[in-house]
Amino acid sequence: MKLKVIIKGKKIHDVGYRVLLVNKALSFGLDNFNVFNIFIDDVQAVIAVIEGNDEILEEFKAFIHTTGPKDADVESINIEEYKNAVPPIERCMQAFQMEQCGKVIPILLKMLDKQDSMLGKQDSMIELQNETIVTIKAEGEKTDHVKSILSKVVDKVGISE
């Protein structure tokens, strides 16, 4: 038996609906399953196609009607028979991986840019720190020189501390 599930609402995408449905399909041991986000008449929707025995599909339907991501705003759930081929669930999971890579790559590139910027600032701070150390040493040497002169003056004049 094959089913097509259409879940529509104001907030269906980016709430974890597809992951929830894939995990449930895996827990039922379904081999053929696919799920994807789509817009239907400008309304967010998730479409899942499922193949399995009648008993498991009845349990899956009950799950869909009673469980959803906490941030989802569902307006309707329609379930109908499906006549086309349902791909292996691994293909759905591979598509998730590629989608997540597509999301994370720009984030990682921004992180690298930020890291390069921070390293540049760190290098500037180290350079400033080194200049400060040189200045402090030079001032210390001047102070030592002044102390030496004062000590000679004190010795010549005979002033006691």
C-alpha positions as CSV (number, residue, x, y, z in Angstrom):
1,M,0.0,0.0,0.0
2,K,1.2,3.5,-0.8
3,L,0.1,6.8,0.7
4,K,0.6,10.5,-0.1
5,V,0.4,12.8,2.9
6,I,0.0,16.5,2.5
7,I,0.4,18.7,5.6
8,K,-0.3,22.4,5.0
9,G,-0.2,25.4,7.2
10,K,1.1,28.8,8.1
11,K,4.3,27.4,9.7
12,I,5.3,24.0,8.3
13,H,8.8,24.6,7.0
14,D,11.9,24.9,9.2
15,V,10.2,23.4,12.3
16,G,11.5,19.9,11.9
17,Y,8.5,18.3,10.3
18,R,10.5,16.3,7.7
19,V,13.0,15.0,10.3
20,L,10.1,14.0,12.6
21,L,8.4,12.0,9.7
22,V,11.7,10.4,8.6
23,N,12.5,9.3,12.1
24,K,9.0,7.8,12.5
25,A,9.3,6.0,9.2
26,L,12.7,4.6,10.3
27,S,11.2,3.5,13.6
28,F,8.5,1.6,11.7
29,G,11.2,0.0,9.5
30,L,9.8,1.5,6.3
31,D,12.2,1.0,3.4
32,N,10.4,3.3,0.9
33,F,9.7,6.8,2.0
34,N,10.2,10.4,0.8
35,V,9.3,13.8,2.2
36,F,9.9,17.3,1.0
37,N,8.9,20.9,1.5
38,I,6.8,22.6,-1.1
39,F,4.4,25.6,-1.4
40,I,0.8,24.9,-2.5
41,D,-1.0,28.1,-3.5
42,D,1.5,30.2,-1.5
43,V,0.9,28.0,1.6
44,Q,3.7,26.0,3.2
45,A,3.3,22.3,2.9
46,V,5.2,19.1,3.5
47,I,4.5,16.1,1.2
48,A,5.4,12.6,2.3
49,V,5.0,9.5,0.2
50,I,5.1,6.2,2.1
51,E,5.0,2.6,1.1
52,G,4.4,-0.2,3.6
53,N,1.9,-2.8,4.8
54,D,-1.6,-1.7,5.8
55,E,-1.0,-2.1,9.6
56,I,2.1,0.1,9.7
57,L,0.5,2.7,7.4
58,E,-2.5,2.9,9.7
59,E,-0.2,3.5,12.7
60,F,1.7,6.1,10.6
61,K,-1.6,7.9,9.8
62,A,-2.5,8.0,13.5
63,F,0.9,9.4,14.3
64,I,0.6,12.2,11.7
65,H,-2.8,13.2,13.0
66,T,-1.7,13.3,16.7
67,T,2.0,14.4,16.6
68,G,3.8,17.3,15.0
69,P,6.7,19.7,15.8
70,K,5.8,22.1,18.6
71,D,6.4,25.2,16.5
72,A,4.3,23.9,13.6
73,D,1.0,25.7,12.7
74,V,-1.0,23.1,10.8
75,E,-4.1,24.0,8.9
76,S,-4.9,20.7,7.2
77,I,-3.7,17.1,6.8
78,N,-4.8,15.2,3.7
79,I,-4.0,11.6,3.1
80,E,-4.6,9.9,-0.2
81,E,-3.6,6.8,-2.1
82,Y,-0.4,7.1,-4.1
83,K,0.2,5.2,-7.3
84,N,3.8,6.1,-8.3
85,A,7.0,4.6,-7.2
86,V,8.2,5.5,-3.7
87,P,12.0,5.9,-3.5
88,P,14.2,4.2,-0.9
89,I,14.3,6.1,2.4
90,E,18.1,6.4,2.0
91,R,17.6,8.8,-0.9
92,C,15.5,11.0,1.3
93,M,18.2,11.0,4.0
94,Q,20.9,11.8,1.4
95,A,18.8,14.7,0.2
96,F,18.7,16.0,3.8
97,Q,22.4,15.7,4.1
98,M,23.0,17.7,1.0
99,E,20.4,20.3,2.1
100,Q,22.2,20.7,5.4
101,C,25.6,21.0,3.7
102,G,24.1,23.8,1.6
103,K,23.0,25.6,4.7
104,V,26.2,25.1,6.7
105,I,28.8,25.9,4.1
106,P,28.0,29.7,4.0
107,I,28.0,29.7,7.8
108,L,31.4,28.1,7.9
109,L,32.7,30.5,5.4
110,K,31.5,33.5,7.5
111,M,33.1,31.9,10.5
112,L,36.5,31.6,8.7
113,D,36.2,35.3,7.6
114,K,35.5,36.2,11.2
115,Q,38.4,34.1,12.4
116,D,40.8,35.8,10.0
117,S,39.5,39.2,11.1
118,M,40.1,38.2,14.8
119,L,43.6,36.9,14.0
120,G,44.4,40.2,12.4
121,K,43.2,42.0,15.5
122,Q,45.2,39.7,17.7
123,D,48.4,40.3,15.6
124,S,47.8,44.1,16.0
125,M,47.4,43.7,19.7
126,I,50.6,41.6,20.0
127,E,52.5,44.3,18.0
128,L,51.1,47.0,20.3
129,Q,52.0,45.0,23.3
130,N,55.6,44.5,22.1
131,E,55.9,48.3,21.4
132,T,54.6,48.9,25.0
133,I,57.2,46.5,26.4
134,V,60.0,48.3,24.5
135,T,58.8,51.7,25.8
136,I,58.6,50.4,29.4
137,K,62.1,49.0,29.2
138,A,63.4,52.3,27.7
139,E,61.7,54.3,30.5
140,G,63.1,51.8,33.0
141,E,66.6,52.4,31.7
142,K,66.1,56.1,31.9
143,T,64.9,55.8,35.4
144,D,67.9,53.7,36.3
145,H,70.2,56.3,34.7
146,V,68.5,59.1,36.7
147,K,68.8,57.1,39.9
148,S,72.5,56.5,39.2
149,I,73.1,60.3,38.7
150,L,71.1,61.2,41.8
151,S,73.1,58.6,43.8
152,K,76.4,60.2,42.7
153,V,75.1,63.7,43.6
154,V,74.0,62.4,47.0
155,D,77.4,60.8,47.5
156,K,79.3,64.1,46.5
157,V,77.1,66.3,48.5
158,G,77.0,64.0,51.5
159,I,73.3,63.9,52.0
160,S,72.0,61.0,54.0
161,E,68.7,59.4,53.5
